[in-house]
Amino acid sequence: SGGRHYPTTMLYCGAGETSGGPIYPMYGIFPVDSNRVDVPGGGGEITAIVWYSDRILQFRETVLYVVNVQDPVNPIVEGRFQGMGVSGQYAVTRTPNGVALVNSSGVYEYNGDDAIMRSLTAGKLDASDFNADSTSKIGYDDRTKMLIVGNYSQRASEYHYVYSYATDSWCTWNDNAATYSTPSNFDIDHDG
């Protein structure tokens, strides 16, 4: 209550800011307006943020901004990818190659080393078969080198998808399609 809502702004705690006053430690700081990172442009509200190699991937509803924050006082927008927006943090995951995302138009991967976005579904999955929507979630399994996409849209005949980095291919299945409950990314537990 009484707080501020910044739907299109990121705030940062700068180096050396060890206190927000006499009773607030550094981790409790929500800094003043001078510690704002504003990215000009549209795309709606911020829906997800991922840190990747001195860059912040700022996802909005319809666009992805790649912001170089090596100098947080002078951030530089290095890229703007229209149509790469996501519905929430659950729709993005880190991979060894960069950051993968799922949205209504497919699955994509941003490779920060080359600063490119590539589609993992184009030419492999028919868009009419994929049927991803705002409830689709993504995760990465490092043991098998696979992306896992849970697609809970009842329009699709196959609800879950796995992309193999080793074979550059997809497979689908529809078991447990009705178990839509997870509000976050998939997570691999201690048993795998």
C-alpha positions as CSV (number, residue, x, y, z in Angstrom):
1,S,0.0,0.0,0.0
2,G,1.2,3.5,-0.8
3,G,3.9,2.1,-3.2
4,R,4.6,3.0,-6.8
5,H,3.8,0.9,-9.8
6,Y,6.4,1.0,-12.6
7,P,5.0,-1.3,-15.3
8,T,7.6,-0.3,-17.9
9,T,10.6,0.6,-15.7
10,M,13.4,-1.4,-14.1
11,L,15.0,-0.2,-10.9
12,Y,18.5,-1.1,-9.8
13,C,20.6,-0.9,-6.6
14,G,23.9,0.7,-7.5
15,A,27.3,-0.3,-6.3
16,G,28.1,1.0,-2.9
17,E,24.5,1.6,-1.9
18,T,24.7,-0.4,1.3
19,S,21.8,1.2,3.1
20,G,18.4,2.6,2.3
21,G,18.5,4.6,5.5
22,P,19.1,3.8,9.1
23,I,16.9,0.7,9.3
24,Y,17.0,-0.7,5.7
25,P,19.8,-3.0,4.6
26,M,20.9,-3.1,1.0
27,Y,18.6,-5.9,-0.1
28,G,15.6,-3.9,1.1
29,I,16.4,-0.9,-1.1
30,F,14.0,0.2,-3.7
31,P,16.0,3.2,-4.9
32,V,14.9,6.6,-5.8
33,D,13.9,7.6,-9.4
34,S,17.6,8.2,-10.3
35,N,18.2,4.5,-10.3
36,R,15.8,3.8,-13.1
37,V,16.4,2.0,-16.3
38,D,13.8,3.2,-18.8
39,V,13.6,1.6,-22.2
40,P,11.9,3.9,-24.7
41,G,9.3,2.4,-27.0
42,G,6.1,0.4,-26.7
43,G,5.3,-3.2,-26.3
44,G,3.2,-3.0,-23.2
45,E,4.2,-3.8,-19.6
46,I,7.2,-5.7,-18.6
47,T,6.3,-9.4,-18.2
48,A,9.6,-11.1,-17.7
49,I,13.3,-10.2,-17.1
50,V,16.3,-12.4,-17.6
51,W,20.0,-11.5,-16.9
52,Y,22.4,-12.8,-19.5
53,S,26.0,-11.8,-19.9
54,D,25.9,-8.1,-18.9
55,R,22.6,-7.8,-20.6
56,I,19.0,-7.7,-19.4
57,L,16.5,-9.3,-21.7
58,Q,13.4,-7.3,-20.9
59,F,10.3,-9.0,-22.2
60,R,7.1,-7.1,-22.7
61,E,3.7,-8.2,-23.9
62,T,4.7,-7.9,-27.6
63,V,8.4,-7.1,-27.8
64,L,11.8,-8.1,-26.4
65,Y,14.4,-5.5,-25.6
66,V,18.0,-6.4,-25.1
67,V,19.6,-3.9,-22.8
68,N,23.4,-3.7,-22.2
69,V,23.9,-2.8,-18.6
70,Q,27.6,-2.9,-18.2
71,D,27.2,0.7,-17.1
72,P,23.8,0.8,-15.4
73,V,23.8,4.6,-15.3
74,N,24.0,4.6,-19.1
75,P,22.2,1.5,-20.4
76,I,22.2,0.8,-24.1
77,V,19.4,-0.8,-26.0
78,E,21.2,-3.2,-28.3
79,G,18.3,-4.9,-29.8
80,R,14.5,-4.8,-30.2
81,F,12.7,-8.0,-31.3
82,Q,9.1,-7.3,-32.3
83,G,6.8,-10.3,-31.8
84,M,9.1,-11.9,-29.2
85,G,7.0,-10.8,-26.2
86,V,5.8,-13.3,-23.6
87,S,2.9,-13.5,-21.1
88,G,5.0,-14.1,-18.0
89,Q,8.3,-15.2,-16.4
90,Y,7.2,-18.9,-16.9
91,A,7.5,-18.4,-20.7
92,V,11.3,-17.9,-20.7
93,T,14.2,-20.1,-19.5
94,R,18.0,-20.1,-19.7
95,T,19.9,-22.5,-21.9
96,P,23.6,-23.1,-22.5
97,N,23.2,-21.2,-25.8
98,G,21.3,-18.2,-24.3
99,V,17.6,-17.7,-23.4
100,A,14.7,-19.6,-24.9
101,L,11.1,-18.4,-24.9
102,V,7.6,-19.6,-25.9
103,N,4.8,-17.4,-27.2
104,S,1.8,-17.8,-29.4
105,S,3.9,-17.8,-32.6
106,G,6.4,-20.5,-31.6
107,V,9.6,-21.3,-29.6
108,Y,12.7,-19.0,-30.1
109,E,16.2,-18.8,-28.7
110,Y,18.2,-15.7,-28.2
111,N,21.9,-16.3,-28.6
112,G,23.7,-13.5,-26.7
113,D,27.1,-14.3,-28.2
114,D,25.9,-13.6,-31.7
115,A,23.0,-11.3,-30.7
116,I,20.6,-13.2,-32.9
117,M,17.1,-14.6,-32.4
118,R,16.3,-17.9,-34.1
119,S,13.1,-19.9,-34.3
120,L,13.2,-23.4,-33.1
121,T,9.8,-24.3,-34.5
122,A,9.8,-22.7,-38.0
123,G,10.0,-25.5,-40.6
124,K,9.7,-28.2,-37.8
125,L,6.3,-27.7,-36.3
126,D,3.2,-26.5,-38.2
127,A,2.0,-23.3,-36.5
128,S,-1.6,-24.6,-36.6
129,D,-0.5,-27.7,-34.7
130,F,1.5,-25.9,-32.1
131,N,-1.3,-23.7,-30.5
132,A,0.8,-22.1,-27.8
133,D,-0.9,-19.4,-25.8
134,S,-0.5,-17.3,-22.7
135,T,-0.5,-20.4,-20.5
136,S,2.4,-22.2,-22.2
137,K,5.4,-22.7,-20.0
138,I,9.0,-23.6,-20.8
139,G,11.9,-25.2,-19.0
140,Y,15.4,-26.7,-19.9
141,D,16.7,-30.1,-18.8
142,D,20.5,-29.9,-18.8
143,R,20.9,-33.7,-18.4
144,T,19.1,-34.5,-21.7
145,K,19.8,-31.2,-23.4
146,M,16.1,-30.7,-24.1
147,L,13.6,-27.9,-23.9
148,I,10.3,-28.9,-22.4
149,V,7.2,-26.9,-23.4
150,G,3.9,-27.4,-21.6
151,N,1.1,-26.2,-23.8
152,Y,-2.2,-26.3,-21.9
153,S,-4.4,-24.9,-24.7
154,Q,-7.4,-27.2,-25.1
155,R,-7.4,-26.5,-28.9
156,A,-4.3,-28.6,-29.5
157,S,-4.3,-32.4,-29.9
158,E,-0.8,-32.6,-28.5
159,Y,-0.2,-30.6,-25.3
160,H,3.4,-31.0,-24.4
161,Y,6.5,-30.6,-26.6
162,V,10.2,-31.5,-26.2
163,Y,12.9,-30.0,-28.4
164,S,16.2,-31.9,-28.5
165,Y,19.3,-29.8,-29.1
166,A,21.2,-33.0,-30.0
167,T,18.9,-33.9,-32.9
168,D,17.4,-30.5,-33.6
169,S,13.9,-32.1,-33.6
170,W,10.6,-32.0,-31.8
171,C,8.3,-34.7,-30.3
172,T,4.9,-34.3,-28.7
173,W,2.6,-36.1,-26.3
174,N,-0.7,-35.4,-24.6
175,D,-0.6,-37.3,-21.3
176,N,-1.5,-35.3,-18.2
177,A,-2.9,-32.5,-20.3
178,A,-5.5,-31.6,-17.7
179,T,-2.9,-31.0,-14.9
180,Y,-2.6,-27.2,-15.5
181,S,-1.5,-25.8,-12.2
182,T,2.1,-24.7,-12.2
183,P,2.4,-20.9,-12.2
184,S,6.1,-20.8,-12.9
185,N,8.8,-22.3,-15.1
186,F,9.4,-26.0,-15.0
187,D,12.1,-26.9,-12.5
188,I,14.2,-30.1,-12.4
189,D,14.2,-31.5,-8.9
190,H,16.9,-33.5,-7.1
191,D,15.7,-36.8,-8.7
192,G,15.7,-35.3,-12.2
